[in-house]
Amino acid sequence: MSQPTNQQRRAFLAEVTGVAAATVVAPGVLLQSVANAAPRDTAVTDDVRYGMLIDTTKCADGCSDCVSACDKENGLDLMEKPEGASDELWEMQRPRWIRQVKLRNNLTGRVTSLPMMCQHCEKPPCVDVCPTGASFRRADGIVMVDRHTCIGCRYCMMACPYNARSFIHENVQLKTTATPRGKGCVESCNLCVQRRDNGGTTTACQDACKHGAIVFGDLKDPNSAVSQAMAKYPTVQIRADLQLNTGVRYTDV
Amino acid sequence: MKRKSGFSLLLVLCLGLLGGLGTAQAGEGVEGTARADKLDACVAPTATMRRSHFELIKHQRDVTVHLGIRKTDNSLAGCVDCHVRKDAQGKQVPVNAPGEFCAGCHEYAGASLDCFTCHATKPTGN
């Protein structure tokens, strides 16, 4: 091998090692590899089931921190009122993943405040009725909408006993990278799925709740905070009579 | 060397094409400000990307949405992150703006560009 060839090879190697995580397919052509923090590289499994416990005794009346945090995390605060729509219509139709609900016991007069969102049922009615398979339950228990296949028929909105889903009526100008959003699709709480897939352990609403009313975690892990709390306190599923086995549970309702 | 110069020629042609399509309005992306502008090739050879980028993205979307796999070279977020250019003021220009990376070719080819009715056209950080 002649000297010039060796030098070329050295220069070439230097070029290759200079670029991190690059593959060579042809001389001088490097294929780029995208460097990410710690995103998931294997499929989700049913070894975990994500869920939440909401302690309604801690949930303060008039506080909406979880709703604002959810809006910010999922780009809902970027939505604008469509031109020509009245304030009343917009308040009624604007997407909300968490609703603030107040329950009043008519016999005793006791009022309970609680956040109501997708309950992530084990047997979700929204998935049953979806004609395209867009509404689906992920292996780890998260019920979500594949917007690529959603046709906007809104059967799922009618089927949901919790009124948890929203519909996007108009074109959306601003959206976040993690939560795409467009006209004609249904959406609802996905337990901050982008955090699940990137190694996060909390949800935005849990982080925002200064009263500690929301505990999120793996229902199948007996040592998780949420399982420990459920073993300790009496909890209920809302509309337990429907036997949907919800992933979101409440205390003192 | 021959191959490299071939690619350079293609690049020059492509730039000429984009330049021809781009209008002289404010906020136009400046060539060389995207990370991709400084690289020889994308996640697959240029010819493959030109012919099949939509197949890579379409496959990836199902894998990501249903299986939760986000560690990939084929995510649309990755495309936008690498190909977004900045204007003279240093502000990022949406990739679907006239003449920008995505819209430039799609306009020329007359192929509709549906990704961005829902997906972010600039990296948003979250």
Interface residues (C-beta under 8 A of the other chain):
Chain A: V25 A26 P27 G28 V29 L30 L31 Q32 S33 V34 N36 P39 R40 D41 T42 A43 V44 E73 G75 F136 R138 A139 D140 M144 D146 R147 H148 N171 V172 K175 T176 T177 A178 P180 R181 G182 K183 C185 V193 Q194 R196 D197 N198
Chain B: M1 R3 K4 F7 L39 D40 A41 C42 V43 A44 P45 R61 D62 T64 V65 H66 L67 G68 I69 R70 K71 T72 D73 S75 A77 G78 V80 D81 C82 T117 C118 H119 A120 P123 T124 G125 N126
